[in-house]
Amino acid sequence: MTNSSNGEGIFKPLVEALLGETAFPFDWEGYTPYDKLPPLSKLKERKPVTLAAEQLNRLTGRYALSADIVLTVTVENGHIYIREDDEDKQEYLAEGPNDFYSATSTDECSFKPDTGVAQVLVLHLDNGQNPELKRAP
């Protein structure tokens, strides 16, 4: 067995068994093995608020940034879920009637306008960008 401290672990022998002698992908420039990554920062302390069903239902629908990037917003048991294509849905908690945050990551979003059926989903990204996805038919 190889030494896991050099980033190879069990993967290098597995890759070589399947593909033969090859450049090991974990030697790629800029790759950092998961056990060498710095710890994730702690999520912000937040206090979720409870919204009425009509406040949540106005947000449901599909929102598109492009033909390839479409997010689907659903409501289940009083909670908002956002899913991109066939990926797993992610729960978002309400911080206000139009502002939501992920229960498990740093992801944040908001909806516009403040009243009526939401027409825009704004993603608030860690890099400071705020792409707007428009309601799709």
Stockholm file with secondary structure:
# STOCKHOLM 1.0

chainA/1-137         MTNSSNGEGIFKPLVEALLGETAFPFDWEGYTPYDKLPPLSKLKERKPVTLAAEQLNRLTGRYALSADIVLTVTVENGHIYIREDDEDKQEYLAEGPNDFYSATSTDECSFKPDTGVAQVLVLHLDNGQNPELKRAP
#=GR chainA/1-137 SS CCCGGGTCTTHHHHHHHHHCSCCCGGGSTTCCCGGGSCCCCCCCCCCCCCCCHHHHHTTCEEEESSSSCEEEEEEETTEEEEEETTSCCEEEEESSSSEEEESSSSCEEEEESSSSSCCEEEEECTTSCCCEEEEEC
#=GC SS_cons         CCCGGGTCTTHHHHHHHHHCSCCCGGGSTTCCCGGGSCCCCCCCCCCCCCCCHHHHHTTCEEEESSSSCEEEEEEETTEEEEEETTSCCEEEEESSSSEEEESSSSCEEEEESSSSSCCEEEEECTTSCCCEEEEEC
//
